């Protein structure tokens, strides 16, 4: 409902991934975002991979909105890392088409060097 009535007006074409509603608060209780006294959940975004593993999450209080573009960017980054089987990593602010990082011992303590080069492109 939120996608149909709100997000589709803010994001061209709506959201290209499934969003779920938790009317009874069961899932919210599992993730620690359900306020039983108020009967509502804090705004949460949980990125769960195809194996059912939680890869990322963000929980905000109701007055602060989420950034749909950032969520999409993170989904794309998680997909790229998964497809590469961990041979690629995405630096802060990475976007599709930009340089990725190669994880390994040489990167430890040097991410900032790579990030500066990546950020400039």
C-alpha distances in whole Angstrom, upper triangle without the diagonal:
4,5,5,6,8,9,10,12,14,14,16,14,11,12,14,14,12,10,10,9,12,12,16,17,19,18,18,22,23,22,23,20,20,21,22,24,21,19,16,16,17,15,16,16,18,20,21,24,24,27,25,26,24,25,24,22,21,20,20,20,17,19,20,17,17,18,16,19,21,19,19,23,23,22,24,27,26,26,30,31,30,32,35,35,36,38,36,35,33,34,32,30,31,29,29,33,34,37,36,38,41,40,44,46,47,44,44,45,45,41,42,44,42,39,41,42,39,37,40,39
4,6,5,5,6,9,10,11,12,14,14,10,10,14,13,12,9,10,9,13,13,17,17,19,18,17,21,22,21,22,18,18,20,22,23,20,18,15,15,15,12,14,14,17,18,20,23,24,27,24,25,23,24,22,19,18,17,17,17,14,16,16,13,13,15,13,16,18,16,17,20,21,20,22,25,24,25,28,30,29,30,33,34,34,37,34,32,30,31,29,27,28,26,27,30,32,34,34,36,38,38,42,44,45,41,42,42,42,38,39,41,39,36,38,39,36,34,37,36
4,6,6,5,6,8,9,9,11,10,6,7,10,10,10,8,10,11,15,16,19,19,21,19,19,23,23,22,23,20,21,23,25,27,23,22,18,17,17,14,15,14,16,17,19,21,22,25,23,24,22,23,21,19,18,18,18,19,17,18,17,14,13,14,11,14,16,14,14,18,19,17,20,23,22,22,25,27,27,28,31,32,32,34,32,30,28,29,27,25,26,24,24,27,29,32,31,34,36,36,40,43,43,40,40,41,41,37,37,40,37,34,36,37,34,32,35,34
4,6,7,6,8,10,11,12,10,7,9,12,13,12,11,13,13,17,17,21,21,23,22,22,26,26,25,27,24,24,25,27,29,25,23,21,20,20,18,18,18,20,21,23,24,25,28,26,28,26,26,25,23,22,22,22,22,19,21,20,17,17,17,15,17,20,18,18,21,22,21,23,26,26,25,28,30,30,31,34,35,35,38,35,34,31,33,31,28,29,27,27,30,32,35,34,37,39,40,43,46,47,43,44,45,44,40,41,43,41,38,39,40,37,35,37,36
4,7,7,7,10,11,13,12,10,12,15,16,15,13,15,14,18,18,21,22,24,23,22,26,27,26,27,24,23,25,26,27,24,22,20,19,20,17,19,19,21,23,25,27,28,31,29,30,28,28,26,24,23,22,21,21,18,19,19,16,16,17,15,18,21,19,19,23,24,23,25,28,28,28,31,33,32,33,36,37,38,40,37,36,33,34,32,29,30,28,28,32,33,36,36,39,41,42,45,48,48,45,45,46,45,41,41,44,42,38,40,41,38,36,38,37
4,6,5,7,9,11,11,9,11,14,15,15,13,15,15,18,18,22,22,24,23,22,25,27,25,25,22,22,24,26,27,23,22,19,18,18,15,17,17,20,21,23,26,27,30,28,29,26,26,24,22,20,19,18,18,15,16,16,12,13,14,12,15,17,16,17,20,21,21,23,25,26,26,29,31,31,32,35,36,36,38,35,33,30,31,29,26,27,25,26,29,31,34,34,36,39,39,43,45,45,42,42,43,42,38,38,41,39,35,37,38,35,33,35,34
4,5,5,6,8,9,6,7,11,12,13,11,14,15,18,19,23,22,24,22,21,25,26,24,25,22,23,24,27,28,25,23,20,19,18,15,15,15,17,18,21,23,24,27,26,26,24,23,21,19,18,18,17,18,16,17,15,12,11,11,9,12,14,13,13,16,18,17,19,22,22,23,25,27,27,28,31,32,32,34,31,29,27,28,25,23,24,22,22,26,27,30,30,33,35,36,39,42,42,38,39,40,39,35,35,37,35,32,34,35,31,29,32,31
4,5,5,6,6,4,7,10,12,13,13,15,17,20,21,25,25,27,25,24,28,29,27,28,25,26,28,30,31,28,26,23,22,22,18,19,18,20,20,23,24,25,29,27,28,26,25,24,22,21,22,21,22,20,20,19,15,15,14,11,13,16,15,14,18,20,18,20,23,24,23,26,28,28,29,31,33,33,35,32,31,28,29,27,24,25,22,23,26,27,31,31,34,36,37,41,44,44,40,41,42,41,37,37,39,37,34,35,36,32,31,33,31
4,6,7,8,7,10,14,16,17,16,19,19,23,23,27,27,29,27,26,30,31,29,30,27,27,29,31,32,29,28,24,23,23,19,21,20,22,23,26,27,29,32,30,31,29,28,26,24,23,23,22,22,20,20,19,15,15,14,12,14,17,17,16,19,22,21,22,25,26,26,28,31,31,31,34,36,36,37,35,33,30,30,28,25,26,23,24,27,28,32,32,35,38,39,43,45,45,42,43,43,42,38,38,40,37,34,36,36,33,31,33,32
4,7,9,8,10,13,15,17,16,18,19,23,24,27,26,29,26,25,29,30,27,28,25,26,28,30,31,28,27,24,22,21,18,19,18,21,21,24,26,27,31,29,29,27,26,23,22,20,21,19,20,18,18,16,12,12,11,9,11,14,14,14,16,19,19,20,22,24,24,26,28,29,30,32,34,33,35,32,30,27,27,25,22,23,20,21,24,26,29,29,32,35,36,40,42,42,38,39,39,38,35,34,36,34,31,32,33,30,27,29,28
4,6,5,7,10,12,15,14,18,19,23,24,28,27,29,26,25,29,29,27,28,25,27,29,31,33,30,29,25,23,22,18,19,17,19,19,22,23,25,28,27,27,25,24,22,21,19,21,20,22,20,20,18,14,13,11,8,9,12,12,11,14,16,16,17,19,21,21,23,25,26,26,29,30,30,32,29,27,24,25,23,20,20,18,18,21,23,26,27,29,32,33,37,40,40,36,37,38,36,33,32,34,32,29,30,31,27,26,27,26
4,6,8,10,13,16,16,20,21,25,27,30,30,31,29,28,32,32,30,32,29,30,32,35,36,33,32,28,27,25,22,22,20,22,21,24,25,26,29,29,29,27,26,24,24,23,24,24,25,23,23,21,18,16,14,11,11,15,15,13,15,18,17,17,21,22,22,23,26,27,27,29,31,31,33,30,28,26,27,25,22,22,19,18,21,23,27,27,31,33,35,38,41,41,38,39,40,38,34,34,36,33,30,32,32,28,27,28,27
4,7,8,11,13,14,18,20,24,25,29,28,30,27,27,31,31,29,31,28,30,32,34,36,33,31,28,26,26,22,22,20,21,21,23,23,24,27,27,28,26,25,24,24,23,25,25,26,24,25,23,19,18,16,13,13,16,15,13,16,19,17,17,21,22,21,23,26,26,25,28,30,31,32,30,29,26,28,26,23,23,20,19,22,24,28,28,31,34,35,39,42,42,38,40,41,39,36,36,37,35,32,34,34,30,29,31,29
4,6,9,11,11,14,16,20,22,25,25,26,24,24,27,27,25,27,25,26,28,30,32,29,27,24,22,22,18,18,16,18,18,20,21,22,25,24,25,24,23,21,21,20,21,21,23,21,22,20,16,15,14,10,12,15,13,12,15,17,15,16,20,20,20,22,25,25,25,28,29,30,32,29,28,25,27,25,22,22,20,20,23,25,28,28,31,33,34,38,41,41,38,39,40,38,35,35,37,34,31,33,33,30,29,31,29
4,6,8,8,12,14,18,20,23,23,24,21,21,25,24,22,25,22,24,26,29,31,28,26,23,21,20,16,16,13,15,14,16,17,18,22,21,21,20,19,18,17,17,19,19,21,20,21,19,15,13,12,8,10,12,10,9,12,14,12,13,17,17,16,19,21,21,22,25,26,26,28,26,25,22,24,23,20,20,18,18,21,23,26,25,28,30,31,34,37,38,35,36,37,36,32,32,34,32,29,31,32,28,27,29,28
4,7,9,13,16,19,22,25,24,25,22,22,26,25,23,26,24,26,28,31,33,31,29,25,23,22,19,17,15,15,14,15,16,16,20,19,20,19,18,18,18,19,21,22,24,23,24,22,19,16,14,11,11,14,11,9,12,13,11,12,15,15,14,17,19,19,19,22,23,24,26,24,23,21,23,23,20,20,17,16,19,21,24,24,26,29,29,33,36,37,33,35,36,35,31,32,34,31,29,31,31,27,27,29,27
4,7,10,13,17,19,22,21,21,18,19,23,22,20,23,21,23,26,28,31,29,26,23,21,20,17,15,12,12,11,12,12,13,16,16,17,16,16,15,15,17,18,20,23,22,24,22,18,15,15,11,13,14,10,9,12,12,9,11,15,14,13,16,18,17,18,21,22,23,25,23,22,21,23,22,21,20,18,17,21,23,25,24,26,28,28,32,35,36,33,34,35,34,31,32,34,31,29,31,32,28,27,30,29
4,7,10,13,16,19,18,18,15,17,20,19,18,21,19,20,24,25,28,26,23,21,18,19,16,14,11,11,11,11,13,13,16,14,16,15,16,16,15,16,18,19,22,21,23,22,18,16,16,13,15,16,12,12,15,15,12,15,17,16,15,19,20,19,20,23,24,25,27,26,25,23,26,25,23,23,21,21,24,26,28,27,29,30,30,34,37,38,35,35,37,37,33,34,37,34,31,34,35,31,31,33,32
4,7,10,13,16,15,16,13,14,17,17,16,18,16,17,20,22,24,22,20,17,15,15,12,11,9,10,11,12,14,15,18,15,17,15,16,15,14,14,15,16,18,17,20,19,16,14,15,12,15,16,12,13,16,15,13,16,19,17,17,21,22,21,23,26,26,26,29,27,26,24,26,25,24,24,22,22,26,27,30,28,30,32,31,35,38,39,36,36,37,37,33,35,37,35,32,35,35,32,31,34,33
4,7,10,12,12,12,10,11,15,14,14,16,14,15,18,19,22,20,17,15,13,14,12,11,10,10,12,12,15,16,18,15,17,15,17,16,15,15,15,17,18,17,20,19,17,16,17,15,18,19,15,16,19,18,16,19,21,20,20,24,24,23,25,28,28,28,31,30,28,27,29,28,26,27,26,26,30,31,33,31,33,34,33,37,39,41,38,38,39,39,36,37,40,37,35,37,38,35,34,37,36
4,6,9,9,10,9,10,13,14,14,15,13,13,15,16,19,17,14,12,10,12,11,11,12,12,15,15,18,19,21,18,19,18,20,18,16,16,15,16,17,16,19,19,17,16,18,17,20,21,17,19,22,21,19,23,25,23,24,27,28,26,29,32,31,31,35,33,31,30,31,30,29,29,29,29,33,34,36,34,36,37,36,39,42,43,40,40,41,42,38,39,42,40,37,40,41,38,37,40,39
4,6,5,7,6,7,10,11,12,13,11,10,13,13,16,15,11,10,9,11,11,11,12,13,16,16,19,20,21,18,19,17,20,19,16,16,15,16,17,16,19,20,18,18,20,20,23,23,20,21,25,23,21,25,26,24,25,29,29,28,30,33,32,32,36,34,33,31,33,31,31,31,31,31,35,36,38,36,37,38,37,40,42,44,41,40,42,42,39,40,43,41,38,41,43,39,38,42,41
4,6,8,9,9,11,14,14,15,13,11,12,12,15,13,9,9,9,13,13,14,16,17,19,20,23,24,25,21,23,21,24,22,20,19,17,18,18,16,20,21,20,20,23,22,26,26,23,25,28,26,25,28,30,28,29,33,33,31,34,37,36,36,39,38,36,35,36,34,34,35,34,35,38,39,41,39,41,42,41,44,46,48,44,44,45,46,42,43,46,44,42,44,46,43,41,45,44
4,6,8,9,9,12,13,14,12,10,11,10,13,12,9,9,10,14,15,15,17,18,21,20,24,24,25,21,23,21,24,23,20,20,18,19,19,18,22,23,22,22,25,25,28,28,25,27,30,28,27,30,32,29,30,34,34,32,35,38,37,37,40,39,37,36,38,36,36,36,36,37,41,41,43,41,42,43,42,44,46,48,45,44,46,47,43,44,48,46,43,46,48,44,43,47,46
4,6,5,6,9,10,10,9,6,9,8,12,11,8,7,7,11,12,12,15,15,18,18,22,23,23,20,20,19,21,20,17,17,15,16,16,16,20,20,20,20,23,23,26,26,23,25,28,26,25,28,29,27,29,32,32,30,33,36,34,34,38,37,35,34,35,33,33,34,34,35,39,39,40,38,39,40,39,41,43,45,42,41,42,43,40,41,44,43,40,43,45,42,41,44,44
4,5,5,7,9,10,10,8,11,10,14,14,11,11,10,13,15,14,15,15,18,17,20,21,21,17,18,17,20,20,17,18,16,18,19,19,23,23,23,22,25,24,28,27,23,26,28,26,25,28,29,26,28,31,31,29,32,34,33,33,37,36,34,33,35,33,33,34,34,35,39,39,40,38,39,39,38,40,42,44,41,40,42,43,40,41,44,43,40,43,45,42,41,45,44
4,5,5,6,9,9,8,12,12,16,16,13,12,10,12,13,11,12,11,14,13,17,18,18,14,15,13,17,16,14,15,14,16,17,18,21,21,20,19,22,21,24,23,20,22,25,22,21,25,25,23,24,27,27,25,28,31,29,29,33,32,30,30,31,30,30,30,31,31,35,35,37,34,35,36,34,36,38,40,38,37,38,39,36,38,41,39,37,40,41,38,38,41,41
4,5,5,6,5,5,8,10,13,13,11,9,6,8,10,9,11,11,14,15,18,20,20,16,16,14,17,16,13,13,11,13,14,14,18,18,18,17,20,20,23,22,19,22,24,22,21,25,25,23,25,28,28,26,30,32,31,30,34,32,30,29,30,28,29,30,30,31,35,35,36,34,35,36,34,36,38,40,37,36,37,38,35,36,40,38,36,39,40,37,36,40,40
4,5,5,6,5,8,8,12,13,11,10,9,11,13,12,14,13,17,17,20,22,21,18,18,16,19,17,15,15,13,15,16,17,20,21,21,20,23,24,27,25,22,25,27,24,24,28,28,25,27,31,30,28,32,34,32,32,35,34,32,31,32,31,31,32,33,34,38,38,39,36,36,37,35,37,39,41,38,37,38,40,37,38,41,40,38,41,43,40,39,42,43
4,6,8,8,12,12,16,17,15,14,11,13,14,12,14,12,15,14,17,19,18,14,14,12,16,15,13,15,14,16,17,19,23,22,22,21,24,24,26,24,21,24,26,23,22,26,26,23,25,28,27,25,29,31,29,28,32,31,29,29,30,29,30,31,31,33,36,36,37,34,34,35,32,34,36,39,36,35,36,37,35,36,40,38,36,39,41,38,37,41,41
4,6,8,11,13,16,17,15,13,10,10,11,9,10,9,12,12,16,18,18,14,13,11,13,12,10,11,10,13,15,16,20,19,19,18,20,21,23,21,18,21,23,20,19,23,23,20,23,26,24,23,27,29,27,26,30,29,27,26,27,26,26,27,28,30,33,33,34,31,31,32,30,32,34,36,33,32,33,34,31,33,36,35,32,35,37,34,34,38,38
4,6,8,10,13,14,13,12,9,9,11,10,12,12,15,16,19,22,21,18,17,14,16,15,12,12,10,12,13,15,18,18,19,18,21,22,25,23,20,23,25,22,22,26,25,23,26,29,27,27,30,32,30,29,33,32,29,28,29,27,28,29,30,32,36,35,36,33,33,34,32,34,35,37,34,33,34,35,33,34,37,36,34,37,39,36,35,39,39
4,7,9,12,12,11,9,5,5,8,7,10,11,15,16,20,22,22,19,18,15,17,15,11,10,8,9,10,11,15,15,15,15,18,19,22,21,18,22,23,21,21,25,25,23,26,29,28,27,30,32,31,30,33,32,29,28,28,26,27,28,29,31,35,34,35,33,33,35,33,35,37,39,35,34,35,36,33,34,37,36,33,36,38,35,34,38,38
4,6,9,9,7,6,4,6,9,10,13,14,18,19,22,24,24,21,20,18,20,18,15,14,11,12,11,12,16,17,17,17,21,22,25,24,21,24,26,24,24,28,28,26,28,32,31,30,33,35,34,33,37,35,33,32,32,30,30,32,32,34,38,38,39,37,37,38,37,39,40,42,39,38,39,40,37,38,41,40,37,40,42,39,38,41,42
4,6,6,6,5,6,7,11,12,16,17,21,22,26,28,28,24,24,21,23,21,18,16,13,13,11,12,15,17,18,19,23,24,27,26,24,27,29,27,27,31,31,29,32,35,34,34,37,39,38,37,40,38,36,34,34,32,32,34,35,37,40,40,41,39,40,41,39,42,43,45,42,40,40,42,39,39,43,42,39,42,44,41,40,43,44
4,6,5,7,8,11,14,15,19,20,23,24,28,30,30,26,26,23,26,24,21,20,16,17,15,15,19,20,21,22,26,27,30,29,27,30,32,30,30,34,34,32,34,37,37,36,39,41,40,39,43,41,39,37,38,36,36,38,38,40,43,43,45,42,43,44,42,44,46,48,45,43,44,45,42,43,46,45,43,45,48,45,43,47,47
4,6,8,10,12,16,18,21,23,26,27,31,33,33,29,29,27,29,27,23,22,18,18,15,15,18,21,22,24,27,29,32,31,29,32,34,32,33,36,37,35,37,40,40,39,42,44,43,42,45,44,41,40,40,37,38,40,40,42,46,46,47,45,45,47,45,47,48,50,47,45,46,47,44,45,48,47,44,47,49,47,45,48,49
4,5,8,10,14,16,20,22,25,27,30,32,33,29,29,26,28,26,22,20,17,16,13,12,15,18,19,21,25,26,30,29,27,30,32,31,31,35,35,34,36,39,39,38,41,43,42,42,45,43,40,39,39,36,36,38,38,40,44,44,45,43,44,46,44,47,48,50,46,45,45,46,43,44,47,46,43,45,48,45,43,46,47
4,7,10,13,15,18,20,24,25,28,30,30,27,27,25,27,25,21,20,17,16,14,13,17,19,20,21,24,25,29,28,26,29,31,30,29,33,34,32,34,37,37,36,39,42,41,40,43,42,39,38,38,36,35,37,37,39,43,43,44,43,43,45,43,46,47,49,46,45,45,46,43,44,47,46,43,45,48,45,43,46,47
4,7,9,12,15,17,20,22,26,28,28,25,25,22,24,22,18,17,13,13,11,10,13,15,16,17,21,21,25,24,22,25,28,26,26,30,30,29,31,34,34,33,36,39,38,37,40,39,36,34,35,32,32,34,34,35,39,39,41,39,40,42,40,43,45,46,43,42,42,43,40,40,44,43,40,42,44,41,39,43,43
4,6,8,11,13,17,18,22,24,25,22,21,18,20,18,14,13,10,10,9,9,13,13,14,14,18,19,22,21,19,22,24,23,23,26,27,25,27,31,30,30,33,35,34,33,37,35,32,31,31,29,28,30,30,32,36,36,37,36,36,38,37,39,41,42,39,38,39,40,36,37,40,39,36,39,41,38,36,39,40
4,6,10,12,16,18,22,24,25,22,21,18,19,16,12,10,7,6,5,6,10,10,11,12,15,17,20,19,17,20,22,20,21,25,25,24,26,29,29,29,32,34,33,32,35,33,30,28,28,26,25,27,28,30,34,33,35,33,34,36,34,37,39,40,36,35,36,37,33,34,37,36,33,35,38,35,33,36,37
4,7,10,14,16,20,22,24,21,20,17,17,14,11,8,6,5,6,6,9,9,8,8,12,13,16,15,13,17,19,17,18,21,22,21,23,26,26,26,29,31,31,30,33,30,28,26,26,23,23,24,25,27,30,30,32,30,31,34,32,35,37,38,35,34,34,35,32,32,35,34,31,33,35,32,30,33,34
4,6,10,13,16,19,20,17,16,13,14,11,7,6,4,6,9,10,13,11,10,9,12,12,15,14,11,15,17,15,15,19,19,18,20,23,23,23,26,28,27,26,29,27,25,23,23,21,21,22,23,24,28,28,29,28,29,31,29,32,34,35,32,31,32,32,29,30,33,31,28,31,33,30,29,32,32
4,7,10,13,16,17,15,14,11,11,8,5,5,6,9,12,13,15,13,11,8,10,10,13,11,8,11,13,11,11,15,16,14,16,19,19,19,22,24,24,23,26,24,21,20,21,19,18,19,19,21,25,25,26,24,26,27,26,29,32,33,29,29,30,30,27,28,31,29,26,29,30,27,26,30,29
4,6,10,13,14,11,10,7,8,6,4,7,9,12,15,16,19,16,15,12,13,13,15,13,10,12,14,11,11,14,15,12,15,18,17,17,20,22,21,20,24,22,20,19,20,19,19,19,20,21,24,25,26,23,24,26,24,27,30,31,28,28,29,29,26,27,30,28,26,29,30,27,27,30,30
4,7,10,11,9,8,6,6,5,6,9,12,15,18,19,22,19,17,14,14,13,14,12,9,10,12,9,7,11,11,9,11,14,14,13,16,18,18,17,20,19,17,16,18,17,17,17,17,18,22,22,23,21,21,23,22,25,27,29,26,26,28,28,24,26,29,26,24,27,28,25,25,28,28
4,7,8,6,5,4,6,7,9,12,15,18,21,22,25,22,21,17,18,16,18,16,12,13,15,12,10,13,13,10,11,14,14,12,15,17,16,17,20,19,18,18,20,20,20,20,20,20,23,24,24,22,23,23,22,25,28,29,27,27,29,29,26,28,30,28,26,30,30,27,27,31,30
4,5,5,5,6,7,9,12,15,18,21,25,26,28,26,23,20,20,18,19,17,14,14,15,12,10,12,12,8,9,12,11,9,12,14,13,14,17,17,16,17,20,20,20,19,19,19,22,23,23,20,21,21,20,23,26,28,25,26,28,28,25,28,30,27,26,29,30,26,27,30,29
4,5,7,10,10,13,15,19,21,24,28,28,31,29,26,23,23,21,21,20,17,16,18,15,12,14,14,11,10,13,13,10,12,15,14,15,19,19,19,19,23,23,24,22,22,20,23,24,25,22,23,23,22,25,28,30,28,29,31,31,28,31,33,30,29,32,32,29,30,33,31
4,6,9,10,14,16,20,22,25,29,30,33,30,28,25,25,23,24,22,19,19,20,17,15,17,17,13,13,15,14,11,13,16,14,15,19,19,19,21,24,25,25,24,24,23,26,27,27,24,24,23,22,24,27,30,28,28,31,31,28,31,33,30,30,33,33,30,31,35,33
4,7,9,12,14,17,19,23,25,27,30,28,26,23,23,22,23,21,18,19,20,17,15,17,17,13,14,17,16,13,16,18,16,17,21,21,20,21,24,24,25,24,24,24,27,28,28,25,25,25,24,26,29,31,29,29,31,32,29,32,34,31,30,34,34,31,32,35,34
4,6,9,11,15,17,21,24,26,29,26,25,22,22,21,22,20,17,18,19,15,14,16,16,12,13,16,14,12,15,17,15,15,19,19,18,19,21,22,23,22,23,23,26,26,26,23,23,23,21,23,25,28,26,25,28,29,26,28,31,28,27,31,32,29,29,33,32
4,6,8,11,14,17,20,22,25,23,21,18,19,18,20,17,14,16,17,13,12,15,14,11,13,16,14,13,17,18,17,16,20,19,17,18,20,19,21,20,21,22,25,25,25,22,22,23,21,23,25,28,25,24,26,27,24,27,29,27,26,29,30,27,27,31,31
4,7,11,14,17,21,23,25,22,21,17,17,17,18,15,12,14,14,10,10,12,11,8,11,13,11,11,14,16,14,13,17,16,14,14,16,16,17,17,18,18,22,21,21,18,18,19,17,20,22,24,21,21,23,24,21,23,26,23,22,25,26,23,24,27,27
4,7,10,14,17,19,21,18,17,14,14,14,15,12,10,12,12,9,9,12,11,9,12,14,13,13,17,18,17,16,19,17,15,14,15,14,15,16,17,18,22,21,21,19,19,20,19,22,24,25,22,22,23,24,20,22,25,23,21,24,26,23,22,26,26
4,7,10,14,16,18,15,14,11,13,13,15,12,10,13,13,10,11,15,14,12,15,18,17,17,20,22,21,20,23,21,18,17,17,16,16,18,19,20,24,23,24,22,22,24,22,25,27,28,25,24,25,26,23,24,27,25,23,26,28,25,24,28,28
4,7,10,12,14,12,11,9,10,12,14,11,10,13,14,11,13,16,16,15,18,20,19,20,23,24,24,23,25,23,20,18,18,16,16,18,19,21,25,24,25,23,24,26,24,27,29,30,27,26,26,27,24,24,28,26,23,26,28,25,24,27,28
4,7,9,12,10,10,9,12,14,16,14,12,16,17,15,16,20,19,18,21,24,23,24,27,28,28,26,29,27,24,22,22,19,19,22,23,25,28,28,29,27,28,30,28,31,32,33,30,29,29,30,27,27,31,30,27,29,31,29,27,30,31
4,6,8,6,7,8,11,13,16,14,13,17,18,17,18,22,21,21,24,26,26,27,29,31,31,29,32,29,26,24,23,20,20,23,23,26,29,29,30,29,29,32,30,33,35,35,32,31,31,32,28,28,32,31,28,30,32,29,27,31,32
4,6,6,8,10,14,16,19,17,17,20,22,20,22,25,25,25,27,30,30,30,33,35,34,33,35,33,30,28,27,24,24,26,27,29,33,32,34,32,33,36,34,37,38,39,35,34,34,35,32,31,35,34,31,33,35,33,31,34,35
4,6,7,10,13,15,19,18,17,20,22,21,23,26,26,26,28,31,31,32,34,36,36,35,37,35,32,29,29,26,25,27,28,30,33,33,35,34,35,38,36,39,41,42,38,37,37,38,34,34,37,36,33,35,37,34,32,35,36
4,7,10,13,16,19,18,18,21,23,22,24,27,27,28,30,32,32,33,36,37,38,36,39,36,33,30,29,26,25,27,28,30,34,33,35,34,35,38,37,40,42,42,38,38,37,37,34,33,37,36,32,34,36,34,31,34,35
4,7,10,13,15,14,15,18,19,19,21,23,24,24,27,29,29,30,33,34,34,33,35,32,29,26,25,22,21,24,24,27,30,29,31,31,32,35,34,37,38,38,35,34,34,34,31,30,33,32,29,30,32,30,27,30,31
4,7,9,12,12,12,15,17,17,18,21,21,22,24,26,27,28,30,32,32,31,33,30,27,24,24,21,19,22,21,24,27,27,29,29,30,33,33,36,37,38,34,34,34,33,30,29,32,31,28,29,31,28,26,29,29
4,6,9,8,8,11,13,13,14,17,18,18,20,22,23,24,26,28,29,27,30,27,24,21,21,18,16,18,18,20,24,24,26,25,27,30,29,32,34,35,31,31,31,31,27,27,30,28,25,27,29,26,23,26,27
4,6,5,6,9,10,11,13,15,15,17,19,20,21,23,24,26,27,26,28,25,22,19,18,15,13,15,15,17,21,20,23,22,24,27,27,31,33,33,29,29,29,29,25,25,27,26,22,24,26,23,20,23,23
4,5,5,6,9,10,11,12,14,15,17,18,20,21,22,24,26,25,27,24,21,18,19,17,14,15,14,16,19,20,22,22,24,27,27,31,33,33,30,31,31,30,26,26,29,27,23,25,26,23,21,24,23
4,5,5,6,9,10,11,12,14,15,17,18,20,21,23,24,23,25,22,19,16,16,14,11,12,11,12,16,16,19,19,22,25,25,29,31,31,28,29,29,28,24,24,26,24,20,22,23,20,18,20,20
4,5,5,6,9,10,10,12,14,15,16,18,20,21,22,21,23,19,17,13,14,11,9,10,10,12,16,15,18,17,19,22,22,26,28,28,25,25,26,25,21,21,23,21,18,20,21,18,16,19,19
4,5,5,6,9,10,11,12,14,15,16,18,20,21,20,22,19,17,14,15,13,12,12,12,13,17,17,19,18,20,23,23,26,29,29,26,26,27,26,23,23,26,23,20,23,24,20,19,22,22
4,5,5,6,9,10,11,12,14,15,16,18,20,19,21,18,16,14,15,14,12,12,10,10,14,15,18,17,20,22,23,26,29,29,26,27,28,27,23,24,26,23,20,23,23,20,19,22,20
4,5,5,6,9,10,11,12,14,15,17,18,17,19,15,13,10,12,11,8,8,6,8,11,12,14,13,16,19,20,23,26,26,22,24,25,23,20,20,22,19,17,19,19,16,15,18,17
4,5,5,6,8,10,10,12,14,15,16,15,17,14,12,9,11,10,9,9,9,10,14,14,15,13,15,18,18,21,24,24,21,22,23,22,18,20,22,19,17,20,20,17,16,20,19
4,5,5,6,9,10,10,12,14,15,15,17,15,13,11,14,14,13,11,11,11,14,15,17,15,17,19,19,23,26,26,23,24,26,25,21,23,25,22,20,23,23,19,19,22,21
4,6,5,6,9,10,10,12,14,14,15,13,12,10,13,13,12,10,8,7,11,12,14,12,15,17,18,22,25,25,22,24,25,24,20,22,23,20,18,21,21,17,17,20,19
4,5,5,6,9,10,11,12,11,13,10,8,6,9,10,10,8,8,8,11,11,12,10,12,14,14,18,21,21,18,20,21,20,17,18,20,17,15,18,18,15,15,19,17
4,5,5,6,9,10,11,10,12,10,9,9,12,13,13,11,11,11,14,14,15,12,13,15,14,18,21,22,19,20,22,22,18,20,22,19,18,21,21,18,19,22,21
4,5,5,6,9,10,10,12,11,11,11,14,15,15,13,12,11,13,14,15,13,15,16,16,20,23,24,21,23,25,24,21,23,24,21,20,23,23,19,20,23,22
4,5,5,6,9,9,10,8,8,8,12,14,14,11,11,9,11,12,12,9,12,12,13,17,21,21,19,21,23,22,18,21,22,18,17,21,20,16,18,21,19
4,6,5,6,5,7,6,6,8,11,14,15,12,13,12,13,13,13,9,10,10,11,14,18,18,16,18,20,19,17,19,20,17,17,20,20,17,19,22,20
4,5,5,6,9,9,10,11,15,17,18,15,15,14,16,17,16,13,14,14,13,16,20,21,19,21,24,23,20,23,24,21,20,24,24,20,22,25,24
4,5,8,9,9,11,13,16,19,19,16,16,13,15,16,16,13,14,14,15,18,21,22,20,23,25,24,22,24,25,21,21,25,24,20,23,25,23
4,5,5,6,9,11,15,18,19,15,16,14,14,15,14,11,11,10,11,14,18,19,17,20,23,21,19,22,22,19,19,23,21,19,21,24,22
4,6,8,10,13,16,19,21,18,18,17,18,18,17,13,13,12,11,14,17,19,18,19,23,22,20,23,24,21,21,25,24,21,24,26,25
4,5,7,10,13,16,18,16,17,16,17,17,15,11,10,9,8,10,14,16,14,16,19,18,16,20,20,17,18,22,21,19,21,24,23
4,7,10,13,17,18,16,17,16,16,15,13,10,8,6,6,9,13,14,12,15,18,17,15,19,19,16,17,20,19,17,20,22,21
4,7,10,13,15,12,13,13,13,12,10,6,6,5,6,10,13,14,12,14,17,15,13,16,16,13,14,17,16,14,16,19,17
4,7,10,12,9,12,12,13,11,9,6,5,6,6,10,13,13,11,13,15,14,11,14,14,11,11,15,15,12,14,17,16
4,7,8,6,8,10,11,9,8,5,6,9,9,13,16,16,12,14,16,14,10,12,14,11,9,13,13,10,11,15,14
4,6,5,9,11,12,10,9,7,7,10,11,14,16,15,11,13,13,12,8,9,11,8,6,10,11,8,9,12,12
4,6,9,12,14,11,11,10,11,14,14,17,19,18,14,15,15,14,10,10,12,11,7,10,12,9,9,12,13
4,6,10,12,10,11,11,12,16,17,20,22,21,17,19,18,17,13,13,15,13,9,11,13,9,8,11,12
4,7,9,6,8,8,10,13,15,18,21,20,16,18,19,17,13,13,15,12,9,12,12,8,8,11,10
4,6,6,8,9,12,16,17,21,24,23,20,22,22,20,17,17,18,15,13,14,14,10,10,13,11
4,6,8,9,13,16,18,21,25,24,21,23,24,22,19,20,20,17,15,17,16,12,13,15,12
4,7,9,13,15,18,21,25,23,21,24,25,22,19,19,19,16,15,16,14,11,12,13,10
4,6,10,13,16,19,22,20,18,20,21,18,15,16,15,12,11,13,11,7,9,10,7
4,7,10,13,16,19,17,14,17,18,15,13,14,13,9,9,11,9,6,9,10,8
4,7,9,13,16,15,12,15,16,14,11,13,13,9,9,12,11,8,11,13,11
4,6,9,12,11,8,11,13,11,8,11,11,7,9,12,11,9,12,14,14
4,6,10,9,8,11,13,11,10,13,13,10,12,15,14,12,15,18,17
4,7,8,6,8,12,11,10,13,14,11,13,16,16,15,17,20,20
4,5,6,7,11,11,11,14,14,13,15,18,18,17,20,22,22
4,5,5,9,10,11,14,14,14,16,19,19,19,21,24,24
4,6,8,7,9,12,11,11,14,16,16,16,19,21,22
4,6,5,6,9,9,8,11,13,13,14,16,18,19
4,5,7,10,11,11,12,15,16,16,18,20,22
4,6,8,9,10,11,13,15,16,17,19,21
4,5,5,7,9,10,11,13,14,16,18
4,5,5,6,9,10,10,12,14,16
4,5,5,6,9,10,10,12,14
4,5,5,7,9,10,11,13
4,5,5,6,8,10,11
4,5,5,6,8,10
4,5,5,6,9
4,6,5,7
4,5,6
4,6
4
